[in-house]
Every structure is written in structure tokens, then in C-alpha cells.
């Protein structure tokens, strides 16, 4: 049987109040789909009630650690379960975030800019959707330049906030400028398969942006952004095909916050043999 290689590197827990299923349930799906492991990356606690309806509270962090550890023990020797975090980048909170990220042994830190949040809209008000999009890409690069994050998640998310005004050709200069800045930091960027379920049904980011990332040598991580167990590893084979078409030869997995490259060819082979794994007793 082909060696398992890939991890689900972006998945959530009920603590964020918009996901279902415990980590051990996600791990079961990871096993059935031929994955080697998964990294739980729920939304980080933020101070001052910042978007408190979509993230765990600070006093729930111990519970977060506990439910991940339970899954790790449940699946020891079968699915490698690790603790990560999806951490919001928001200007003015950098010192808070740095302290938080140094407070626990995270294996992978995803940095996110969420332009749909009320706090974001308040801090960056504009009636011009194109300016809204340009500022979003500027902030992605600013997030990478903090060096707080291993990878930048769903990096064209803004297209689903302003879908009727999304024409990437108009802002490719801003996107290329942001990618130049990100490439200079060495920070990775994510291919997020959940984009196919959004208003603009395509993975995040769109293919031309992926090509521009590959041209700049920006490492790419892979995640399904699973908010339910059955989304674990969803779309991975299609994602690997897309990455290869856009010029990538490998994907990057972070463990202990260190990058580990995985050949796309080998990763595809491991998933194509997932049916054999699914027939084994977990």
C-alpha cells in the first residue's frame, strides 16, 4: 500500500460556534480518505469581543487543547493529530497575537484576513468595491510581513464579499504587488478547496493568482477548511491537479512550524490509493 503523505491542515471545532463535530470525528474521515494526519486550526480567541460570534473564547482554550489531545490518543498510530490555529490578522492587534502564538506549542499557524467581518468593514470603510479588494490584498501582504504566520489562508476570500464587482484583471497590479511582498517574507499561502462552495465557485485563490504565486516561488499549503467531518480532505485530488497545472511541483506541510515539502506526484498517488485504506478497519 502506498504511504500516506497528506494532512488536512485546515479544520475547525464546535468551539468556533459555526462548525460541527469533534476532532476525533474529523480524524476518522481523514483515515478513510487516505490522509496521514490532520492539524486542527480553529479560530483564535481575540480580545475586546472581536467577532466573538465566530470564535472560541479565551477561557475555552484549555478545552480546545483537551479535545485535540483526546483525538490524538484515539487515533494514535493511525492518524497523526496535531494542534494548530487559524489566527486573524487585524492591524493594532499584532502584540496580542504574538503573545498568544508563543503561548502554546502550535504545529501550524494560518494567518487570516476576514473582510466580511463587521470590525473589518468599520476599520476600512469605503463605498468602492474595487478599493475594498485592493486594500484586502495589501493587508494579506502586511500580515505576511509580520512573520507571525506559517501560511496565509484562503487568499482571495474578498471575491466572495464583493462577488458582483469581482474582476481580477482590474486589480492584478495590486495582487502582483502583494505577492511580491509575500514572496520576500518566505511565508506560504494556502490553496483552500472550500472555495468551490462559495458564491464564486472556485478554489481560493483563483488559477491566475496561483500561477503568479508559483512564478514567485511562494510555497503552497493545502486545506479543505472543514467545518464538518465529511469535508476533511475534500477536493484534494482536484486541488493537486490544479496546482500542477499552475506550475507547482510540491505542496508544503508544516509540523512544529517547520516546512516539509511533499511531491505532488507522490501526493496524488497516495490519494489515488485511498480506497485501499478506506477498506481497512480503523
C-alpha positions in Angstrom: 0.0 0.0 0.0 1.2 3.5 -0.9 2.5 5.5 2.1 0.1 8.1 3.3 1.5 11.6 2.9 -1.0 14.4 3.2 -2.7 16.1 6.1 -5.9 18.0 6.5 -4.3 21.3 7.5 -7.3 23.5 8.0 -10.3 22.3 10.1 -12.4 23.5 12.9 -14.2 22.5 16.1 -17.6 23.4 17.6 -15.9 26.0 19.8 -15.9 28.5 17.0 -19.7 28.3 17.0 -20.1 27.6 13.3 -18.7 24.1 12.9 -19.9 20.7 13.8 -18.2 17.5 15.0 -15.3 16.8 17.4 -11.7 16.4 16.2 -11.9 12.6 16.7 -14.8 12.5 14.1 -12.7 14.5 11.7 -9.8 12.1 12.2 -12.0 9.2 11.3 -12.7 10.8 7.9 -9.0 11.6 7.5 -8.3 7.9 7.9 -11.0 6.8 5.4 -9.7 9.3 2.8 -6.1 8.1 3.0 -4.6 11.0 4.8 -1.6 10.7 7.1 -2.8 13.2 9.6 -4.7 16.4 10.4 -4.0 19.7 12.0 -6.9 21.3 13.9 -6.9 25.0 13.2 -9.9 26.6 14.9 -10.3 30.4 15.0 -8.2 32.0 17.7 -9.6 33.9 20.7 -9.5 37.7 20.2 -9.8 40.5 22.8 -12.5 43.2 23.2 -15.3 41.0 21.8 -13.8 41.0 18.4 -16.1 38.9 16.1 -16.9 36.9 19.2 -19.8 35.1 17.5 -17.4 33.1 15.2 -14.5 32.1 17.5 -13.7 30.4 20.8 -13.4 32.4 23.9 -10.1 32.7 25.7 -11.5 30.7 28.6 -12.2 27.8 26.2 -8.6 27.4 25.1 -7.9 24.6 27.6 -11.0 22.8 26.2 -9.6 23.2 22.7 -6.3 21.6 23.8 -8.2 18.8 25.5 -10.4 17.8 22.6 -7.5 17.7 20.3 -5.5 15.6 22.7 -8.4 13.2 23.0 -8.4 12.8 19.2 -4.7 12.3 19.2 -5.0 9.5 21.7 -8.0 7.9 20.0 -6.1 7.7 16.6 -2.5 7.2 17.8 -0.7 5.1 15.3 -3.3 5.6 12.6 -3.9 9.4 12.1 -1.4 11.9 13.3 -3.5 14.6 15.0 -1.8 17.9 15.7 -2.8 21.3 17.2 -2.7 24.4 15.1 -4.6 27.7 15.0 -6.3 30.0 12.5 -5.3 33.4 13.7 -6.9 36.6 12.5 -4.5 39.4 11.4 -6.0 42.8 12.2 -4.0 45.9 12.4 -3.5 47.0 16.0 -3.6 43.5 17.5 -0.1 42.4 16.5 1.4 42.4 20.0 -1.6 40.5 21.4 -1.3 37.9 18.6 2.4 37.4 19.0 2.0 36.7 22.7 -0.9 34.3 22.0 1.0 32.4 19.4 4.0 32.0 21.7 1.8 30.7 24.5 1.2 27.2 23.2 3.0 24.5 21.0 1.2 25.1 17.8 2.3 23.0 14.8 0.8 25.2 12.2 -0.4 28.8 12.3 -2.7 30.0 9.5 -3.0 33.8 9.2 -6.3 35.1 8.0 -7.8 38.3 6.9 -11.6 38.2 7.0 -13.0 41.1 5.0 -16.6 40.1 5.8 -16.4 40.9 9.5 -18.1 44.0 10.9 -14.9 45.1 12.6 -13.0 45.0 9.2 -15.7 47.0 7.5 -15.6 49.6 10.2 -11.8 49.9 10.2 -11.6 50.1 6.4 -14.7 51.8 5.2 -15.2 52.5 1.5 -18.1 52.6 -0.9 -15.7 51.5 -3.7 -15.7 47.7 -4.0 -12.5 47.7 -6.1 -10.7 49.8 -3.5 -12.1 47.3 -0.9 -10.5 44.5 -2.9 -7.1 46.3 -3.3 -6.9 47.0 0.4 -7.6 43.4 1.2 -4.6 42.2 -0.8 -2.5 44.9 0.8 -3.4 43.5 4.2 -2.5 40.0 3.1 1.0 41.2 2.4 1.1 43.2 5.6 0.1 40.0 7.5 2.9 38.0 5.9 5.4 40.8 6.7 4.7 40.4 10.5 6.3 36.9 10.2 3.7 35.7 12.7 2.2 33.1 10.3 3.3 30.0 8.5 0.7 30.4 5.7 -1.9 32.9 4.6 -5.3 31.3 4.3 -7.9 31.4 1.5 -6.0 34.3 0.0 -8.7 35.8 -2.4 -11.6 35.5 0.1 -12.7 39.1 -0.7 -14.1 37.9 -4.0 -17.0 36.3 -2.2 -17.7 39.5 -0.2 -17.9 41.6 -3.4 -18.8 39.0 -6.0 -20.7 41.2 -8.3 -17.8 43.6 -8.6 -15.1 40.9 -8.9 -12.9 41.3 -12.0 -9.4 40.2 -11.1 -7.9 41.7 -14.3 -8.7 45.2 -12.9 -6.7 44.7 -9.8 -3.9 42.3 -10.9 -1.4 45.0 -10.3 -2.4 45.1 -6.6 -2.4 41.3 -6.5 1.1 41.0 -8.1 2.4 43.7 -5.7 1.0 41.9 -2.7 2.5 38.6 -3.9 5.9 40.2 -4.4 5.8 41.4 -0.8 4.7 38.0 0.4 7.4 36.2 -1.6 10.0 38.3 0.1 8.9 37.1 3.5 9.1 33.4 2.8 5.6 32.9 4.1 3.5 30.2 2.4 0.0 30.7 1.0 -2.9 28.3 1.1 -4.9 26.6 -1.6 -8.3 26.3 0.1 -10.7 23.8 -1.5 -13.8 25.1 0.2 -14.0 28.0 -2.3 -16.0 25.7 -4.6 -18.9 26.0 -2.1 -18.8 29.8 -2.1 -20.7 32.4 -4.2 -17.9 32.4 -6.8 -17.4 28.6 -7.1 -13.7 28.1 -7.4 -10.9 27.2 -5.0 -9.2 30.1 -3.2 -7.1 31.5 -4.8 -8.2 31.6 -8.4 -5.9 29.9 -11.0 -4.2 33.0 -12.4 -3.2 34.0 -8.8 -1.9 30.5 -8.2 0.3 30.8 -11.3 1.6 34.1 -10.1 2.4 32.5 -6.7 4.3 29.7 -8.4 6.2 32.1 -10.5 7.4 33.9 -7.4 8.3 30.6 -5.6 5.7 31.1 -2.9 5.2 27.7 -1.0 1.6 26.5 -1.0 -0.2 24.6 1.7 -3.4 22.6 1.2 -6.5 22.6 3.3 -10.3 22.0 3.0 -11.3 24.4 5.7 -13.5 21.7 7.1 -16.3 22.8 9.3 -18.0 19.4 9.3 -16.2 16.0 9.4 -17.3 15.0 5.9 -15.4 17.9 4.4 -12.0 16.6 5.6 -9.7 16.3 2.6 -12.5 17.3 0.3 -11.3 18.2 -3.3 -7.7 17.3 -2.6 -7.1 15.4 -5.9 -8.6 18.2 -7.9 -6.5 20.7 -5.9 -3.3 18.8 -6.7 -4.2 18.7 -10.4 -4.8 22.4 -10.3 -1.5 23.1 -8.6 0.4 21.1 -11.1 -1.4 22.9 -13.9 -0.4 26.2 -12.4 3.3 25.4 -12.1 3.7 23.8 -8.7 5.7 20.5 -8.2 5.1 20.2 -4.5 2.9 21.2 -1.6 4.1 22.2 1.8 3.1 20.7 5.2 4.0 22.5 8.4 4.8 20.4 11.5 6.4 22.0 14.6 6.1 25.2 12.5 8.7 23.9 10.0 8.0 23.4 6.3 8.0 19.9 4.8 7.7 19.7 1.0 5.7 16.9 -0.5 5.9 16.0 -4.2 2.6 16.5 -5.9 3.1 13.3 -7.9 3.6 11.3 -4.7 0.7 13.0 -3.0 -1.6 12.2 -5.9 -0.5 8.5 -5.8 -1.2 8.4 -2.1 -4.7 9.7 -2.5 -5.5 7.5 -5.5 -4.8 4.5 -3.3 -7.1 5.9 -0.5 -9.8 3.4 -1.4 -7.5 0.6 -0.1 -7.0 2.5 3.1 -10.8 3.0 3.5 -11.3 -0.7 3.3 -9.1 -1.3 6.3 -10.6 -1.4 9.8 -9.9 1.9 11.6 
